Amino acid sequence: MKHVKNKWALITGASSGIGAVFAQELAARGCHVILTARSESKLKELARQLSRTHGIQTEVIVSDLSQSGASSELYRTCTERGRKVDLLINNAGFATHGTFEDQSIEKNHEQIMLNVTSLVELTHLFLPEMLRKKSGAVINVASTAAFQPSPYMAVYGATKAFVLSFTQALWAENRNRGVQFLTLCPGSTETAFFEAVGTDDAVVGKKATPKHVVDVALRALGTNRSYVVDGRMNYFVSQLNRIFPKKVMLQVVSGLLRPSSQASK
Ligand SMILES: NC(=O)c1ccc[n+]([C@@H]2O[C@H](COP(=O)([O-])OP(=O)(O)OC[C@H]3O[C@@H](n4cnc5c(N)ncnc54)[C@H](OP(=O)(O)O)[C@@H]3O)[C@@H](O)[C@H]2O)c1
């Protein structure tokens, strides 16, 4: 799916960061957008700005995708408003950081529901129409954390490994059926993500701009790639697990992600 003009994109997590930039870049290419997240005022302001600047159509749907039933409700609302989705961008996600036993069971549940369950459900709900039309694309946002386990971000790393594995499997299932699956694997990016994490201890390397990350994804759209990593250095780091033994990788990543409060331990 190379051309997005006059298509409809549904972007989750569109109120901020990478999702908001996806909306801006797609709107600039003439794509109509359905924006969803929890922050209604941010979504409405972005929608107003995009339709004013680019003359595209917009829909705002407020949804907490960590809640059971939210994906079906979102699909139902799109259908009721007569919107057929050509490009699904499963971007909403968040992380927690610290030793596993210190993280609340509720927060971990919320993280798995948002990063994994809602992504699987939305894909399941929107894919049949794309297959019927033999056209469409799904971009699932994983992370460079998808390529190896992430000590101190154990649940987050596992959710992103799931996203990569799931999306590559669907890439293979659908490769001759007109629907492209692409996994976007950003490294550290300048967004509100680390505010939500509550620490910069999880930052690895230099942060890219969300515009850079989105440009990389949109360039990969319409190619035959099952995943794309933003930046050469991030790509190199993501492939190290093919060279080094698991134990070595785990030690290195432990060192990178260890909370600063435990630095001397
Ligand atoms: N920034 C990085 O360094 C980085 C690196 C690798 C991967 N990623 C991935 O990139 C994606 C986007 O993150 P970002 O960096 O753009 O962070 P961000 O600026 O914090 O954006 C996260 C988005 O997700 C939405 N969201 C959070 N909880 C939600 C919920 N329960 N229901 C619905 N929407 C929810 C937020 O909107 P509301 O708060 O309004 O709901 C926001 O729009 C995530 O999947 C993240 O894991 C980020």
PDBQT file of the ligand as one rigid body, heavy atoms in Angstrom, charges set to zero:
ROOT
HETATM    1  N1  LIG A 301       9.278   6.586  22.802  1.00  0.00    +0.000 N 
HETATM    2  C1  LIG A 301      10.077   5.527  22.734  1.00  0.00    +0.000 C 
HETATM    3  O1  LIG A 301      11.267   5.608  23.115  1.00  0.00    +0.000 OA
HETATM    4  C2  LIG A 301       9.570   4.236  22.143  1.00  0.00    +0.000 A 
HETATM    5  C3  LIG A 301      10.536   3.260  21.778  1.00  0.00    +0.000 A 
HETATM    6  C4  LIG A 301      10.083   2.057  21.243  1.00  0.00    +0.000 A 
HETATM    7  C5  LIG A 301       8.739   1.833  21.071  1.00  0.00    +0.000 A 
HETATM    8  N2  LIG A 301       7.826   2.788  21.439  1.00  0.00    +0.000 N 
HETATM    9  C6  LIG A 301       6.393   2.484  21.251  1.00  0.00    +0.000 C 
HETATM   10  O2  LIG A 301       5.788   3.509  20.494  1.00  0.00    +0.000 OA
HETATM   11  C7  LIG A 301       4.389   3.544  20.778  1.00  0.00    +0.000 C 
HETATM   12  C8  LIG A 301       3.968   4.987  20.971  1.00  0.00    +0.000 C 
HETATM   13  O3  LIG A 301       4.604   5.525  22.114  1.00  0.00    +0.000 OA
HETATM   14  P1  LIG A 301       5.149   7.025  22.173  1.00  0.00    +0.000 P 
HETATM   15  O4  LIG A 301       6.613   6.958  22.279  1.00  0.00    +0.000 OA
HETATM   16  O5  LIG A 301       4.556   7.843  21.123  1.00  0.00    +0.000 OA
HETATM   17  O6  LIG A 301       4.622   7.423  23.639  1.00  0.00    +0.000 OA
HETATM   18  P2  LIG A 301       3.537   8.480  24.119  1.00  0.00    +0.000 P 
HETATM   19  O7  LIG A 301       3.873   9.840  23.605  1.00  0.00    +0.000 OA
HETATM   20  O8  LIG A 301       3.446   8.277  25.602  1.00  0.00    +0.000 OA
HETATM   21  O9  LIG A 301       2.180   8.001  23.421  1.00  0.00    +0.000 OA
HETATM   22  C9  LIG A 301       1.456   6.888  23.867  1.00  0.00    +0.000 C 
HETATM   23  C10 LIG A 301       0.062   6.949  23.263  1.00  0.00    +0.000 C 
HETATM   24  O10 LIG A 301      -0.682   5.814  23.723  1.00  0.00    +0.000 OA
HETATM   25  C11 LIG A 301      -1.916   6.270  24.240  1.00  0.00    +0.000 C 
HETATM   26  N3  LIG A 301      -2.378   5.399  25.334  1.00  0.00    +0.000 N 
HETATM   27  C12 LIG A 301      -1.749   5.121  26.501  1.00  0.00    +0.000 A 
HETATM   28  N4  LIG A 301      -2.518   4.345  27.274  1.00  0.00    +0.000 NA
HETATM   29  C13 LIG A 301      -3.670   4.129  26.571  1.00  0.00    +0.000 A 
HETATM   30  C14 LIG A 301      -4.861   3.405  26.825  1.00  0.00    +0.000 A 
HETATM   31  N5  LIG A 301      -5.042   2.743  27.989  1.00  0.00    +0.000 N 
HETATM   32  N6  LIG A 301      -5.831   3.376  25.889  1.00  0.00    +0.000 NA
HETATM   33  C15 LIG A 301      -5.672   4.046  24.710  1.00  0.00    +0.000 A 
HETATM   34  N7  LIG A 301      -4.569   4.757  24.406  1.00  0.00    +0.000 NA
HETATM   35  C16 LIG A 301      -3.586   4.790  25.329  1.00  0.00    +0.000 A 
HETATM   36  C17 LIG A 301      -1.626   7.676  24.772  1.00  0.00    +0.000 C 
HETATM   37  O11 LIG A 301      -2.805   8.475  24.787  1.00  0.00    +0.000 OA
HETATM   38  P3  LIG A 301      -3.724   8.799  26.047  1.00  0.00    +0.000 P 
HETATM   39  O12 LIG A 301      -2.837   8.974  27.236  1.00  0.00    +0.000 OA
HETATM   40  O13 LIG A 301      -4.434  10.044  25.622  1.00  0.00    +0.000 OA
HETATM   41  O14 LIG A 301      -4.640   7.622  26.161  1.00  0.00    +0.000 OA
HETATM   42  C18 LIG A 301      -0.696   8.196  23.693  1.00  0.00    +0.000 C 
HETATM   43  O15 LIG A 301      -1.433   8.721  22.621  1.00  0.00    +0.000 OA
HETATM   44  C19 LIG A 301       4.182   2.655  22.004  1.00  0.00    +0.000 C 
HETATM   45  O16 LIG A 301       3.642   1.413  21.581  1.00  0.00    +0.000 OA
HETATM   46  C20 LIG A 301       5.593   2.443  22.548  1.00  0.00    +0.000 C 
HETATM   47  O17 LIG A 301       5.733   1.216  23.227  1.00  0.00    +0.000 OA
HETATM   48  C21 LIG A 301       8.213   3.982  21.972  1.00  0.00    +0.000 A 
ENDROOT
TORSDOF 0
